[in-house]
Amino acid sequence: MPLRVPTEDVFAELGEDLFLDLTDEELEFFVEMAEEKMGSYETVMSYDPKPRLGGDENRTRNAGRRVTSEEDPHNAWVTQCFVGGDDDGDLDGWEIGIKDNVSVAGVEMTCGSYVVEGYVPNRDATVTTRLLEAGADIVGKTNMDDMAMTSTGHSAFGPVFHPDDDDYLAGGSSGGSAVAVARNQVDVAIGSDQGGSVRVPAAFCGIVGHKPTYGLVPYTGCIGIEHAIDHPGPMGPDVESVARTLTVIAGSNERDLRNHSPVPVEQYEEQLNGDVSDLSIGVLEEGFDREGANEKVLDTTRDAIDRLEAEGASVEEVSIPMHLDAKDIHDVCTSEGLLDAISGEGLGHGWKAWYNRSWIESFGKYRRAQSDDFPPRLKLLLLMGSYTNTEYHSRYYARAMNLVVDLTERYDAALEEYDLLAMPTAVTKPPEHQPERDQHERLRESDIVHNATPFNRTGHPGVSVPAGEVDGLPVGLMLVSSRFDDATALNAAYALEQA
């Protein structure tokens, strides 16, 4: 679309939004100057840089099709497709499901939402490229909570049902990925975690889900909520599968410059020896001290920790009182962070990385036409973010972000004393399917992610590993380690799995 010279009326209206009281003389002058500035914009548009998002390979792929309810009674999938990976890679022959907010070129990406339904990326996300280069085949896009905005398993395309009992939901927002793994429909799935969205559905569905250290896995080509908390992560039937996948997708990316230096990576599957005899575990008291917690879930989690102790790990209670307030801190940060991302056409501004122009241009049109179709939680966050930004000049956002620094230091101090922190991934059973409840009523369901959310803010890695069952439903234990020490958390999870 060619750039048109703004009129005085347009500048006057924009000026009001910017709290500028512009005179007629100023408006005439600024329009004249704007016309002179047109050349700069024409210069930018004269370049046609080679697309850099993901890889350049022209692989065998098809656009796929929507999956019917008869084929998919759990509603785990949005699209069935096929993109063939390279030959002879580390994941050669593996079938992978990709959460539907991670770009696969040529395949519709809905983000579980009516708002962006119909958008088709023109490039692969970096994680998608790395999987394909490792030999994996992409077989579909998994369902997810509407714009990743809840933690229960509610997509715009219907609820994602628990793999073992359809009276319950899978959890979210990566519920479709968790179900696809639990039902053995894929070898591994990719989820994304903004506040527990990999770990919580993994716990509820009885699989392994890992939120890597912030920055370990590039987010380029993924659609998130806020740059400070977005993490792509692997979800699999066992720890080894997750570790092998992490090895493939981890590593710095020159196109995702939120991190300015190479990140330390390992062959994570090679670190899985199951030996925890020298491991020290701090059992986080506040991770169990939650109103509404299911006592059977807590007991099952403690039994899992006891099994690690029986394998030789040293176990002690540790207290970090600020953990109880971390969800509140996160919510205050997220309101204005999300406001910036949405008003920045789905990506925001000012961060150093490759900007997905296709997504920006499409999302900008979609949100202006269909914002009423956003889920209630997203609307609430936008309203609160706009209110506190306009009326209180981001003072609460700034204070909350500063508190994140304090929170990080407290976890770091505990992790200097212990190798791992342990707690329930979620302190409840999976949410019940209650179709009579509308989206607004479900806004109050926020206790599910209290333990998971803090580590999105602080960037510590966390893995959820099956700990047992309560009333026939899975329970997850979360193990948190120091940043870029993902291998220690995964090895402890492996030891529990083997025990």
Steps between C-alpha positions, in 0.01 A plus 500: 500500500655837399558751779272802467586845630302563822246781505469769764184332630683170543786666690252693714326178602826320566623799696205476736583136571858611573389784730630761253308826468603588146429841348387545140845636417668194652272264314577669168872487575503134609305390192753680283787332684327161481488531124875554498543189718325282243833438332632313805208259492543450126865413561405233753246349261746498211691214661376145457711304748514124482260350755697383801238340718576129528679312225509531125436138402213428262380182666216270413202651675128542471261756644304228677138504605289557808455189712142386561354418840443140388872462432600691810255452790737670746523812279879489520560617143414799285669392177642178365789564260833357391840663470779253437827534690851439375646150485732351761460765771491438875119488489472318167156346467349672803152645459453838666195705590546877507290726722287727287684819597827377349546574129509222244523656155201437278284365782224702666587632848198592713644551851181323608307815413229615262680835475798373300330198344610471139850644546764299314868567585745528214805383698575231756576590860859433599399206720305355206805530275727335755263207541478452124876522460531231770286267290164534675175516303236758594160328496267767631419811701369430851209678663556756773318740729359804323799733442678305779284688747381233742651199670206263487480379141241725333562575134274709281448170319370322807644348818805274492395189688716307743654193332376261771164642606286737293330629815823699543705737287862471395615833642671763295598678312697217332223249569481365146872423500468318833207289381667411170800367694289323763293326231818387315404700192847656476847423630540850642310827486612860526315723744554854617507613861406854608379417849503123530358413160741211436539370854138513622338300216795261514428440869127458444546260206773283651787591267831688529510871415804725521508879510861578407708779642385831355696560179627144464255429218431775243147636493533635147190415300293418807211717615499576871351722763799708609866479406618477861315175570469305172669158486462224239552154648485126426229266628547125480406161642826470693797708609738364238273605213471848647875527558581389143257755362644775719847424365370556146308824559733668752767753411544866423350646186636807327145583397373509858716764659324521834817321613818660376743213554502128428316300764655191660352178365561132566416160358225475757417136440862409572469648850222257597675249725237492774763550770371743764727391784671839509183699438351738755131587474325787674131422545331839466254535790302774328455275198273282713337777706219596264137571575283242326783249461399137471663315789527179300691688229737641762554156657566342162758766422674448834506126437683567172755715681544219753582265212776737388629502857496120500714515185764694693403868469515716813168670569420797725216745539569854378288813533472789254199703624502726193402195290144546631484847345668412171174445311379849598830651387473310173143619437590867548795467261296311243223758463722774361738255334212350307367847417833582338504174303144534371528869416830411332301281260569174678875544545561831674785739439854565608635149536788391280396212279361418160146634474251273326347751260239258373365452852514870587308607192239226538451535875465878466205449267347216697499676837344815359223297341439229758625606843157422645585134441799514736444286813383681817834456679687675219245782500534538877879515482488758221253716693700479822827568316354800320346632822815477712711634214274798432393589852808398699777538241632140530604545862357161594657328202840647587469400865391147408787457253741613769347243735577235240867579556454446874308177440773373268767570759308302763471194279866539405600511866310178567654338194847586627421280799307231314536353152123494447177638636208256508125559523175387337466621142137572590337450839166386357369224280423588137208743459159345452320548172206725588336603173233698681761751618572785260839653428448783746433262789814307414707816545510421870687172444848630570630274776626238255823677399616659828811282529590506132461869419786647712765324295376654176583836655836397643603279207597193706451167323234266630396149405174329591532125536224253591489442876205261531124515482210629707158350433632357175632835374870589461695726734823680408810586702683817392877521535664840458873558453736791447489681168668303221530198728210327327694173500483466879122537510459254213731243659310512830176457307660203324600348836142529626370352176735203533418453868 
